[in-house]
Amino acid sequence: MTALPAERPARVRPVRIRPVRASNVLVGVDPVACRPAADPAARAEHHRIRHAVFVGEQGVFDGSDIDAHDARDDVVHVLATHCGRPAGTVRLYPTGVPGEWLGDRLAVLPEFRTAGIGGPLVRFAVETAGARDGIRMLAHVQLPNERFFHRLGWRTAGPVETYVGHPHVPMVTGLTSPVTPWLAGARRAG
Ligand SMILES: CC(C)(COP(=O)(O)OP(=O)(O)OC[C@H]1O[C@@H](n2cnc3c(N)ncnc32)[C@H](O)[C@@H]1OP(=O)(O)O)[C@@H](O)C(=O)NCCC(=O)NCCS
């Protein structure tokens, strides 16, 4: 019987990482990002968008939409970007009732509307308030946007009311426990 030749060790081919062409790098990456407007530049963009929408476009506020809530320690100013360009805002803060938060100043610049920025901003506000021990979130919603909020899982919480001098509808949503702990902010970090 002839001895079989010794088995050669399998040759492991190195895996080759193919370079990705620059034009393909962003394929599949969500162009919309929502973040707390933590630095002065982001905060300035946040206020620029609010001013453009609520003072310039809608005339809901005369001259400025900034109020005392903007100076609170516990307020969260959010800026949404689309491919890095500032596109939308929302603001949230606790009402003082345990577990209750209020979201307002939801605005998307006209040129970015119906591109899927308002929805993510609302979901980001809900997630952020949930991460900060919120149980429910309220909003005074302009009548044409009631359906937009229903589609995001909110419910109408009362009859039409006058808010900042205009008809709004009170709406509410429950807040779930956080899935994104960093949204709790420095207060709860670590
Ligand atoms: C309301 C607003 C924030 C919506 O932002 P947006 O970026 O256009 O919303 P999205 O693109 O994320 O919309 C998500 C879905 O809701 C729909 N939608 C948007 N506005 C809607 C409305 N007013 N009513 C019903 N559906 C609406 C969109 O068509 C989209 O539908 P789809 O998922 O089938 O494509 C924006 O129109 C806006 O800034 N308006 C002016 C300021 C304002 O009214 N602020 C709210 C005060 S309560």
The ligand as an SDF file (V2000), in Angstrom:
LIG
                    3D

 48 50  0  0  0  0  0  0  0  0999 V2000
  -45.7810   69.9900   10.3650 C   0  0  0  0  0  0  0  0  0  0  0  0
  -44.3390   69.8360    9.8500 C   0  0  0  0  0  0  0  0  0  0  0  0
  -43.3830   69.9310   11.0310 C   0  0  0  0  0  0  0  0  0  0  0  0
  -44.2150   68.4490    9.1780 C   0  0  0  0  0  0  0  0  0  0  0  0
  -42.8600   68.2550    8.8250 O   0  0  0  0  0  0  0  0  0  0  0  0
  -42.4320   67.4000    7.5260 P   0  0  0  0  0  0  0  0  0  0  0  0
  -40.9570   67.2650    7.5480 O   0  0  0  0  0  0  0  0  0  0  0  0
  -43.0530   67.9780    6.3210 O   0  0  0  0  0  0  0  0  0  0  0  0
  -43.1310   65.9980    7.8670 O   0  0  0  0  0  0  0  0  0  0  0  0
  -42.6860   64.5540    7.3450 P   0  0  0  0  0  0  0  0  0  0  0  0
  -42.1050   64.6670    5.9810 O   0  0  0  0  0  0  0  0  0  0  0  0
  -41.8630   63.8690    8.3780 O   0  0  0  0  0  0  0  0  0  0  0  0
  -44.1250   63.8690    7.2630 O   0  0  0  0  0  0  0  0  0  0  0  0
  -44.3520   62.5400    7.6480 C   0  0  0  0  0  0  0  0  0  0  0  0
  -45.6490   62.1120    7.0110 C   0  0  0  0  0  0  0  0  0  0  0  0
  -46.7230   62.9630    7.4400 O   0  0  0  0  0  0  0  0  0  0  0  0
  -47.3270   63.6020    6.3270 C   0  0  0  0  0  0  0  0  0  0  0  0
  -47.6730   64.9590    6.7240 N   0  0  0  0  0  0  0  0  0  0  0  0
  -46.8610   66.0230    6.8090 C   0  0  0  0  0  0  0  0  0  0  0  0
  -47.5660   67.0920    7.2410 N   0  0  0  0  0  0  0  0  0  0  0  0
  -48.8310   66.6530    7.4390 C   0  0  0  0  0  0  0  0  0  0  0  0
  -50.0270   67.2700    7.8950 C   0  0  0  0  0  0  0  0  0  0  0  0
  -50.0560   68.5470    8.2470 N   0  0  0  0  0  0  0  0  0  0  0  0
  -51.1490   66.5230    7.9800 N   0  0  0  0  0  0  0  0  0  0  0  0
  -51.1270   65.2150    7.6340 C   0  0  0  0  0  0  0  0  0  0  0  0
  -50.0380   64.5760    7.1980 N   0  0  0  0  0  0  0  0  0  0  0  0
  -48.9010   65.2890    7.1180 C   0  0  0  0  0  0  0  0  0  0  0  0
  -46.2790   63.5670    5.2480 C   0  0  0  0  0  0  0  0  0  0  0  0
  -46.8690   63.6350    3.9740 O   0  0  0  0  0  0  0  0  0  0  0  0
  -45.6210   62.2300    5.4950 C   0  0  0  0  0  0  0  0  0  0  0  0
  -46.4390   61.2030    4.9770 O   0  0  0  0  0  0  0  0  0  0  0  0
  -45.8060   59.8210    4.4430 P   0  0  0  0  0  0  0  0  0  0  0  0
  -45.1400   59.1630    5.6360 O   0  0  0  0  0  0  0  0  0  0  0  0
  -46.9880   59.0600    3.9380 O   0  0  0  0  0  0  0  0  0  0  0  0
  -44.8370   60.2130    3.3820 O   0  0  0  0  0  0  0  0  0  0  0  0
  -44.0000   70.8990    8.7680 C   0  0  0  0  0  0  0  0  0  0  0  0
  -44.9910   70.8810    7.7690 O   0  0  0  0  0  0  0  0  0  0  0  0
  -43.8660   72.3190    9.3070 C   0  0  0  0  0  0  0  0  0  0  0  0
  -42.8190   72.7030    9.7930 O   0  0  0  0  0  0  0  0  0  0  0  0
  -44.9310   73.1310    9.1810 N   0  0  0  0  0  0  0  0  0  0  0  0
  -44.8680   74.5290    9.5890 C   0  0  0  0  0  0  0  0  0  0  0  0
  -44.7180   74.7160   11.0760 C   0  0  0  0  0  0  0  0  0  0  0  0
  -45.7620   73.9520   11.8520 C   0  0  0  0  0  0  0  0  0  0  0  0
  -46.9180   73.8790   11.4680 O   0  0  0  0  0  0  0  0  0  0  0  0
  -45.3090   73.3950   12.9900 N   0  0  0  0  0  0  0  0  0  0  0  0
  -46.1230   72.5350   13.8110 C   0  0  0  0  0  0  0  0  0  0  0  0
  -46.8470   73.3350   14.8290 C   0  0  0  0  0  0  0  0  0  0  0  0
  -47.9840   72.2900   15.6910 S   0  0  0  0  0  0  0  0  0  0  0  0
  1  2  1  0
  2  3  1  0
  2  4  1  0
  2 36  1  0
  4  5  1  0
  5  6  1  0
  6  7  2  0
  6  8  1  0
  6  9  1  0
  9 10  1  0
 10 11  2  0
 10 12  1  0
 10 13  1  0
 13 14  1  0
 14 15  1  0
 15 16  1  0
 15 30  1  0
 16 17  1  0
 17 18  1  0
 17 28  1  0
 18 19  1  0
 18 27  1  0
 19 20  2  0
 20 21  1  0
 21 22  1  0
 21 27  2  0
 22 23  1  0
 22 24  2  0
 24 25  1  0
 25 26  2  0
 26 27  1  0
 28 29  1  0
 28 30  1  0
 30 31  1  0
 31 32  1  0
 32 33  2  0
 32 34  1  0
 32 35  1  0
 36 37  1  0
 36 38  1  0
 38 39  2  0
 38 40  1  0
 40 41  1  0
 41 42  1  0
 42 43  1  0
 43 44  2  0
 43 45  1  0
 45 46  1  0
 46 47  1  0
 47 48  1  0
M  END
$$$$
